[in-house]
Amino acid sequence: AGHSPQVKAFVTQDIPLYHNLEMKHLPGADPELVLLSLQYEELERIPLSDMTREEINQLMQDLGFYRKETPDAPVPEEFQFAPAKPLPILLPPQAPTANGKTPSKHDKEEHPDL
């Protein structure tokens, strides 16, 4: 299995930029992207061998991987666990003011009725 130069470029130059993306190199094996859940269960495998470097990068971003400017760049808080999507149940409940049904007193003070 010969690795395409495209995939090789992605592996050597792009992977270090992606947060939470690890390369496990299996000699002789075609490169595959293995998506794991937070519990390290395998979700799916995507063979990369016939993709261009651009396609792989697009795929990574579609999957929610955070790409840093440089390998040492800090990762923003909200991307610390990217690409793992949080379960809806873990999201904080919406404050009642968010939908505008119960405007706060503070709101009225800022916009007095004319």
Backbone bond lengths (Angstrom), bond angles and torsions (degrees), N, CA, C in turn:
res aa  C-N    CA-C-N  psi(-1)  N-CA   C-N-CA  omega(-1)  CA-C   N-CA-C  phi
1 A - - - 1.470 - - 1.526 108.81 -
2 G 1.322 116.46 106.84 1.461 118.86 179.25 1.512 109.75 -88.16
3 H 1.306 116.97 129.60 1.462 119.96 178.15 1.515 109.79 -75.91
4 S 1.303 116.78 135.78 1.455 119.28 176.63 1.522 109.26 -70.54
5 P 1.334 116.56 150.19 1.474 119.76 178.12 1.526 111.00 -58.90
6 Q 1.333 116.54 -31.26 1.459 121.24 179.48 1.525 110.20 -60.81
7 V 1.327 114.63 -51.45 1.464 119.49 -177.98 1.524 109.75 -64.85
8 K 1.337 115.34 -39.85 1.457 119.39 179.94 1.534 110.61 -60.44
9 A 1.334 116.32 -42.13 1.463 120.89 179.26 1.521 110.11 -62.92
10 F 1.331 115.66 -41.60 1.457 119.38 178.86 1.529 110.05 -61.52
11 V 1.332 115.11 -47.39 1.465 120.51 -177.13 1.521 111.30 -61.06
12 T 1.335 116.78 -44.76 1.463 118.32 -174.06 1.519 112.72 -82.73
13 Q 1.347 117.53 -33.99 1.454 119.12 -173.34 1.518 114.76 -104.77
14 D 1.326 117.65 -31.71 1.462 119.56 -174.31 1.524 113.23 -95.11
15 I 1.321 116.82 -38.16 1.471 118.69 -176.46 1.530 112.74 -55.65
16 P 1.362 118.84 -39.62 1.471 117.52 179.95 1.532 112.98 -62.65
17 L 1.323 116.76 -18.42 1.462 120.11 -178.38 1.525 112.07 -85.41
18 Y 1.316 116.29 -18.09 1.463 118.56 -176.08 1.513 110.94 -90.30
19 H 1.321 114.04 130.97 1.455 120.47 178.40 1.533 108.72 -77.46
20 N 1.318 116.59 138.77 1.478 122.28 178.36 1.522 113.02 61.48
21 L 1.324 116.57 26.21 1.464 118.57 174.67 1.516 106.81 -114.55
22 E 1.315 116.51 121.07 1.456 120.67 -177.46 1.500 109.68 -115.24
23 M 1.311 115.71 141.53 1.453 119.74 177.04 1.517 108.23 -105.58
24 K 1.317 115.75 120.32 1.459 119.56 171.68 1.516 105.25 -109.03
25 H 1.308 115.53 115.31 1.458 117.41 -174.78 1.517 111.08 -92.35
26 L 1.335 115.24 119.07 1.458 119.81 175.98 1.518 107.08 -102.79
27 P 1.302 117.46 117.92 1.462 119.81 -178.32 1.518 110.70 -58.18
28 G 1.320 115.81 132.23 1.455 120.08 176.27 1.512 115.13 80.02
29 A 1.325 117.75 -9.70 1.462 119.38 -178.43 1.514 110.30 -92.24
30 D 1.319 116.37 147.77 1.454 119.62 174.30 1.520 108.35 -69.92
31 P 1.331 116.18 142.43 1.465 117.85 -179.31 1.524 110.76 -67.00
32 E 1.302 115.35 133.27 1.457 121.20 177.70 1.508 108.03 -129.94
33 L 1.318 115.32 144.77 1.447 119.71 172.87 1.522 106.20 -94.15
34 V 1.329 116.56 118.78 1.458 120.35 178.85 1.518 107.95 -107.34
35 L 1.327 115.66 117.03 1.462 119.60 -179.23 1.517 109.24 -89.96
36 L 1.324 115.67 127.53 1.461 120.45 179.85 1.522 109.57 -114.01
37 S 1.308 115.35 147.00 1.457 119.25 173.98 1.521 108.03 -80.63
38 L 1.329 116.71 177.58 1.462 120.25 178.15 1.520 111.17 -60.69
39 Q 1.327 116.03 -26.37 1.464 119.47 179.06 1.531 110.89 -87.99
40 Y 1.327 116.28 10.56 1.460 122.09 -179.02 1.521 112.39 63.08
41 E 1.329 115.98 28.51 1.453 118.58 171.59 1.518 107.54 -86.96
42 E 1.316 115.14 142.03 1.455 118.73 -178.81 1.523 109.90 -74.96
43 L 1.319 116.85 124.77 1.460 120.48 -179.18 1.522 110.48 -94.26
44 E 1.316 115.94 -51.05 1.466 118.40 175.93 1.507 109.82 -160.69
45 R 1.325 114.93 162.75 1.457 121.16 176.85 1.517 108.41 -119.93
46 I 1.318 115.87 133.62 1.458 120.39 179.49 1.517 107.90 -121.64
47 P 1.330 117.31 114.92 1.469 118.88 178.71 1.527 109.66 -70.34
48 L 1.324 116.22 134.19 1.462 119.96 -176.28 1.529 112.70 -102.49
49 S 1.325 116.51 -10.37 1.461 119.00 -167.58 1.529 114.21 -58.74
50 D 1.338 118.41 -31.85 1.463 117.68 -177.22 1.523 112.40 -102.42
51 M 1.336 116.91 17.02 1.458 120.26 179.39 1.521 110.32 -103.18
52 T 1.330 116.53 151.06 1.454 119.42 174.52 1.518 108.95 -81.48
53 R 1.325 114.97 164.10 1.466 119.98 179.90 1.531 109.93 -58.04
54 E 1.321 115.99 -40.44 1.460 120.13 -179.31 1.527 110.99 -62.84
55 E 1.333 115.54 -43.17 1.471 120.04 -179.64 1.518 110.72 -63.65
56 I 1.319 115.88 -40.37 1.474 118.71 -179.53 1.530 109.78 -64.64
57 N 1.335 115.97 -43.56 1.469 119.04 179.61 1.521 110.82 -62.26
58 Q 1.334 116.14 -40.51 1.460 120.22 178.71 1.529 109.25 -62.36
59 L 1.319 115.29 -43.69 1.465 121.01 179.49 1.524 110.54 -59.31
60 M 1.327 116.73 -45.12 1.463 120.25 -178.29 1.526 110.62 -59.99
61 Q 1.346 115.83 -41.95 1.454 118.88 -178.10 1.524 110.43 -71.10
62 D 1.344 116.40 -37.21 1.464 119.73 176.64 1.523 110.41 -61.09
63 L 1.324 115.85 -34.83 1.460 120.04 -178.82 1.525 111.75 -77.36
64 G 1.318 116.35 -9.82 1.452 118.73 176.74 1.518 114.77 97.59
65 F 1.322 116.73 8.94 1.467 118.22 176.26 1.516 109.45 -69.26
66 Y 1.307 116.13 141.38 1.456 120.66 179.81 1.520 109.13 -92.45
67 R 1.332 115.04 124.66 1.460 120.33 179.75 1.523 109.73 -100.99
68 K 1.331 115.71 121.76 1.463 120.60 -178.65 1.523 110.09 -84.54
69 E 1.330 115.43 159.66 1.464 120.21 177.72 1.537 109.82 -67.95
70 T 1.311 115.15 -42.55 1.460 121.26 177.72 1.520 107.48 -135.99
71 P 1.333 117.63 158.25 1.471 119.10 -177.85 1.528 113.68 -55.63
72 D 1.341 116.83 -27.69 1.463 119.32 -177.01 1.520 114.02 -97.12
73 A 1.326 116.60 1.45 1.459 119.37 -177.68 1.524 110.31 -64.08
74 P 1.353 116.96 144.96 1.463 119.23 178.54 1.529 110.80 -69.24
75 V 1.308 115.81 151.76 1.460 121.13 179.73 1.523 108.52 -101.33
76 P 1.337 117.90 126.81 1.470 119.59 179.02 1.522 111.52 -58.12
77 E 1.323 114.50 150.00 1.471 121.64 -177.28 1.521 112.22 -47.66
78 E 1.342 116.01 -47.25 1.482 118.00 -173.02 1.525 112.76 -70.20
79 F 1.345 116.27 -10.80 1.464 118.23 179.86 1.523 112.32 -106.04
80 Q 1.335 116.91 5.03 1.465 119.72 -176.45 1.526 111.55 -55.10
81 F 1.321 115.97 -36.65 1.459 119.03 -176.85 1.521 111.59 -108.48
82 A 1.334 117.25 10.07 1.455 119.64 177.12 1.517 108.33 -60.80
83 P 1.318 117.97 145.69 1.459 127.13 5.18 1.518 113.96 -92.63
84 A 1.325 118.42 11.32 1.460 118.85 -177.49 1.525 109.47 -62.57
85 K 1.299 116.81 124.22 1.459 120.35 179.83 1.526 108.33 -84.67
86 P 1.325 117.57 129.42 1.464 118.26 178.56 1.529 110.01 -66.94
87 L 1.303 116.54 147.50 1.460 119.93 176.20 1.516 108.54 -70.59
88 P 1.335 117.26 142.67 1.467 120.29 -177.84 1.527 112.33 -53.32
89 I 1.322 116.48 -34.01 1.459 120.12 -175.16 1.528 111.08 -66.41
90 L 1.340 116.73 -19.43 1.452 119.70 -178.41 1.521 112.65 -87.53
91 L 1.337 116.28 -8.67 1.454 118.76 -178.17 1.514 110.06 -74.39
92 P 1.338 117.97 144.84 1.474 119.30 178.81 1.522 109.74 -65.41
93 P 1.329 118.26 145.05 1.458 120.40 -179.92 1.516 110.11 -64.87
94 Q 1.315 116.43 146.95 1.454 121.11 179.52 1.529 109.94 -68.31
95 A 1.314 116.46 134.10 1.462 119.55 175.26 1.526 108.50 -69.69
96 P 1.336 117.10 143.41 1.466 120.34 -177.26 1.528 112.02 -58.92
97 T 1.336 117.76 -28.05 1.466 120.18 -177.10 1.522 111.35 -70.10
98 A 1.334 116.83 -19.80 1.458 119.65 -173.44 1.532 111.94 -62.22
99 N 1.331 117.23 -34.42 1.461 118.04 -176.88 1.529 112.11 -94.20
100 G 1.331 116.81 2.59 1.455 119.83 171.95 1.514 114.80 81.45
101 K 1.333 117.80 4.68 1.471 119.32 -178.75 1.525 110.92 -73.60
102 T 1.336 115.63 -36.69 1.458 118.78 -179.55 1.518 109.18 -120.85
103 P 1.345 116.79 86.56 1.461 118.72 179.81 1.524 109.79 -65.84
104 S 1.317 116.83 138.90 1.460 119.41 -178.97 1.528 109.98 -77.51
105 K 1.333 115.53 162.03 1.462 120.21 178.49 1.526 110.09 -58.40
106 H 1.314 114.51 -39.69 1.458 120.40 -179.11 1.527 110.63 -54.23
107 D 1.314 114.91 -38.62 1.463 121.63 -178.74 1.518 110.29 -61.17
108 K 1.330 115.69 -43.47 1.486 120.17 -176.33 1.526 110.80 -67.22
109 E 1.341 116.20 -36.88 1.455 120.24 -179.32 1.523 111.39 -63.67
110 E 1.297 115.55 -34.67 1.469 118.56 -177.14 1.528 111.84 -76.31
111 H 1.333 116.09 -29.58 1.459 119.40 -179.49 1.527 109.46 -123.85
112 P 1.347 117.28 77.61 1.488 118.14 -178.39 1.519 109.93 -64.01
113 D 1.340 114.88 142.98 1.460 118.39 178.06 1.519 109.21 -69.45
114 L 1.334 117.48 132.55 1.463 120.80 -178.36 1.506 110.10 -91.03
